[in-house]
Amino acid sequence: MPDGMTGTRSVTVGCVDASLVVRILDADPAVVPVWEQLTRLDGELIAPSLLPYEVANALHQQQRAGRIAVETAYDGLRRVLRLPIELHGDAPLHSRALEIAHERHLPAAYDAHYVALAERFRVPLWTCDRRLAAELRDGVPQVHLVP
């Protein structure tokens, strides 16, 4: 997994969610080629500012379940914080996320933040979350489900 960004990026090319980022940390062979393709594009990847919180929680849960060591969790979080992902979090984004969560009957507003951000920038949402992809089957925003 790349540790940082090289070159200059000017256009936003996609929004990535926590489910994808956690699988990048796991070096999932189904996800790594997609990540490499996304980071080679001439543009920025974006996510809501809650991304590190969600990833930290996933790492904590993996550590509590005995699947990873504490040191691995800390290393994973450090790696995520260095990824070439521009984080966004502002009042209009939170408001739109709440609207989307209500409109689409989502069980939590967290996922709606990714949807709202992809919608705002008119870019695809990249996710490994089958449930979320199914909720967004109408194509707005465009969703790429990574198996």
N, C-alpha and C positions, 0 to 999 in steps of 0.2 A: 504494500500500500504506500502511495506517495506520502511524504511527510509535509510537503508544502507546495507552494505555487511557483512556477517559473514563467517568465515572460509577462507581457501586459495583456490584461483582459479588458474588454470594453463592453460586451453585450452579455446580457443574462441568457443562459441557454437552458437552465432547468432548475427545478426546486427538488431537493432530496429530503427524504424524511428519516426519522430515527431508525425505522426498521431496516432500511438500506444501509445506513452507516454502521449499525451494530454488526450486520453481516459482513461488511467490509473489514471490520476489526477481526472477525473470525476467519478472515481470508477464505470465505466461502467461494468455491470454484465457480458457482453459478453467477456470483455477483462481481467478482474481481474484474472480469473482462468488460462488463458494463461500466464499472467505475473508471477503468482505464480509458475507455472510449469517451466518457463524459469529460474527464480531465484533459483530454487531448484537444477538445473542441476549443475554438477561439472565443471564449466567453466565460462568464462567471456562473458558478453554482451558488444557489441561495437556499436559505432555510430560516425558519423563525428562530428568534433568540432562545426559544425553549429547547432547541436541539441538544445542547450540552447537558441540560437537566435530565432529559429523557434518556440519553445515552448513559449518563452517570447512574441513573436508577437501574437501567438494564444491567450494567456491569455489577452494581451492588447486589442485585438479585441473583446473578450468576455466581458471584462469590459466596453469597449466603447458602446457595444450593450445593456448593462444593464443586462446581464445574470449572472455576478458575481460582487462582490464588489472589490474595489481596494485592500483591505487587503487580499482577497482570491487569487488574482493574485500574490501578493508578496509571500504569503505562498506557492502557487503552484510552483513558480520558486525556492524557497528555497528547496522544496521537490525534485524537479527534479535534482538540483545540488548535492543532497546527494544520488541519485540512484546509484546502482552498475553497472554503464555503463562506460567503458573506452572510452574516446574520442580521435579521431585521426584527424589530419589535417596537411598535408604536401604537398609540391609542386607536387610530382608525383600523389597524390590522386586527386588534383584539375585538373591536366592535363587529367587524365583518366576520370574523371567525365565529362569534357568538350567533350571528344571523345564520351563517351556513350550518352550524350545528343544529340549530332549531329547524331550519328549512329541510334539511336532509335527515332529520331524526337520528343524528349521530349519538352514540352512547356517551361521548366525551368531547369537549371542545378542543382538546389538544390537537387531534387530527385536523380539525377545521382550520387551524392556523396555517398548516401546510397548504391546504386547499386555497385559502384566502390569499396567501402569498403567490402561489402559482397563478391564480386568477389575476391578481394585481399586475404581475409582470408579463402576463399572457405567455407563459411558458409551460411545458409539460411538468407534471409531478411524477417523480420516480420513486417507487415504493416496492416493498416486499410484502406489504400488508394486503392479503387477499380480500379481507372484509371491506377495507377502505376502497379498494379498487372496484369492488362490486357496488358499493354505495355511489360511486362516481361513474357508473356505466353510461350515463348520458353524454359523456365526452366533454364536459365543461368543469374544470379544465381537462385537457387531455391527460390521461394517466398511462404510464408505462409500468406494468406489473412485472417485476423481475422475479422469476421463479425461485 
